[in-house]
Amino acid sequence: MKNGFTLIELLVVIAIIAILAALLLPTLASAKEKGRQAACINSVRQQTLAVLLYADENNDFLPPTAYNDADGNEVDWPALLDPYLNHVAKIHLCPSDILSKTNSYGLNELTFVDLTDPNPPPPTKLAAFHSTSTTIMQGDIGTEDDFVTPRPDTLKLTAPGSTLNDDEDARPSTRHTGRCDLGFMDGHGEHLHLNDFYTNQNPTNKWFMP
């Protein structure tokens, strides 16, 4: 007749499984976030390329963040880029953004004109940039001034020296292990901490000015 496990032996096995789970779960969570971050930076790069394609087909003019069509309906920049992105809606949503329903990214508000504003300036031309490799085009957004309080489904990445004076404005979101995915005007992408491009900069808006 075979002897079964004693209660103590069973408890020891359960304890070992619990310890192993506690050790492995953070690693698995980190690996999962790495996968989400990779998908996010890929979406950023695709949208960055779409902006450059738009400019190429529109006499070097960058798309506005928004404009009103002939019927008075607001058209936002993700819709302008959709023809260059095969109308894949999920490209506009970061996998780590659990609050936004339509858009997780914002265009640089100092570079891209909002044509729904009163007396807006004309759209910016790509040729106006002195250094495309150091000027931010767009990136992860979705917070208030404290960089914590959620502000989902916004459209414009507010520059450090600007205020959140529009319902579509937001600060960067560091939802990828304390970093923000960004696309630059030359088409490349980076994965940066706030201190690298947003806070404590001199001059304040040096990454945002054409």
N, C-alpha and C positions, 0 to 999 in steps of 0.2 A: 504494500500500500504506500503510495507517494505522499510525502508530507507537503502541505501547502505553505504559502508564505505566512510568516508570523506577522502580527500587527506592526511590530517594530520594523521588520524588514520592509513592509509595504510603505510605512511612513518615511523611511530612509530613501526609498526609490522616489517617492513623491517629492521629497525635499531636494534631491539631486536634480530632478526634472525642473523644479521651480527655479533653482539656481542657474541652470543652463539657459532657461528661458529669459531670466533677468539679464544674463550676459549677452544673449544673442539678439533680443528684441531691439535695443538701441542701434545695434549695427545694421539690422534689417531696415529699421526706420530711416537711418542715414542713407542707406543704399537706395531706398525708395525715393527719398527726396533728391538724391543725385540724379535719378532718372527723370524726375519731374523738372529739375533745373535744366537738364540737357534738352528736354522738349521745349521748354520756355525759350531758351536762347536761340533755338532753331526757329521758333515762331518770330522772335525779334528780328533775326537776320532776314527771314522771308519778307516781313513787312518793310524792313529797311530797303531791301532790293526793290520792292513794289513802289516805294516812294521815288526811288531813282528812275524807275521805268516810267512812272507818271510824268516826272519832270522831262524826261527824254521825249515824250510824246506831246508835251504842252509848252514848247518853246522855252524850256529851262525853268519854268515856274513850278514851285513846290505846291502840293495840294494845300488848300486851306483846312483848318481844323473843322470848320463847318461853314455852310452857306445855305441860303434859302432859295429853293428852286422856283420856277415860274408860277407854281401854285401856292407859294408861300410856305411850303413844307421844309423843315430843316433837314439837310443832308449832312451827315457827319463823316469824318475822314475814313473810318473803317469801310464804309460803303463805297467811297471813291477808290479804295485800293482793291476791293473785292474782284474786279475783273482781272487783276494781275495775280490773284491768289486762287483762281478757279472757284471763287465763292465758297471757300472752306471756312465756315464760321468759327470753328474751334481754334483757328490760328490767332484769333483776337482774344482768346482766353488762356491765361496762364494756368497750368494744371495745379499749381499750389494756391491759387486764388479761389477760396471756397465760398466767397460772398458775391462776387460779380456774376452777372447773368449774361452780359453781352460783350463787355470789353474790360481788359486788365491793363492796357497800355496807354500811354499818353504821349502826344507829340510835344516837343519843346515849345512852350508858349511864346518865347522870345524870337523864335525863328519862323513858326508857322502862324499865319494870320487867321483870325476868326472873323469871317466876313459877315457874321450875324451881329457883330458889335456895331455900335453907332459910329459912323464915319471911319471905317477901318482903312488902314493903308493897303496898297496893292500887295498881292502875294509876293513872297521873296523868290529871287532867282538863285539857282544853285551857284552861279558864277559869283555871287556876292560874298562867298565865304573865303576868309583868309587862310583857314586851316581846317579842312574837312575831317582830318583824322583826330582832331581834339575838340570838335564841336558835337555835342549830343543831339541826336535826331529824336529819339524816343526811348521809352523804357518802362519798366514795371512801375505802376502807380497804384494809389488807393488808400492814402492816409491823410489825416489832418496835420496841423502844424507840429503835433507831438510825435509824429512818425509811428504812432501806435493806433489811435482811434480810427476805425475803418471809414473809408469814403469810397465805396465801390462804384463801378460802372461810370467812371469819369473819363475824360477825353484828353485833358491837357496836363502835361508835366510842368508844374509851376516852377519857375527859376527860384533859387535861394533868396534873392532880394525882393521877390514879389509876394503879394498877399493873395490869399484864397478869396478872390472877390467875385467868383463865378461858380455856379453849380457844377460846372464841368472841370474845375481846377482840382488838382490833388498834389500832394507831396509824393516823393518816391516811396515805394514799398520794398523793404528788405526781407521779403518772404522766403528767400533762399539761403537759409543758414546765415542770416545777417548781411546778405549781399543783394544787390539789385542788378538785374539783367538790363543792359543798355545797348542801343544801336547808335552808331556814329554816322556822320554825314558822308564819310568815304565808303560806307557799306560794311565796316567790320563791327563785331560785337564784343562787349566786355562784361565781366561779372565783378562789380566793385562794391566796396563798403561805402557808406555815406561820407566818411571822412576823406575818401579818395577823390570825390567829385562834387560834393554838395555842401557839407558843413565845413566851417573854418577855412574857406577858400579866399585867396587874395589875388585879384579882385573877387568880390563875392560871386559874380555870375560868369566867371571866366570860361566855364565849360558850356555855357549856353548862348553866348553872343556869336553872331556870324563873323 
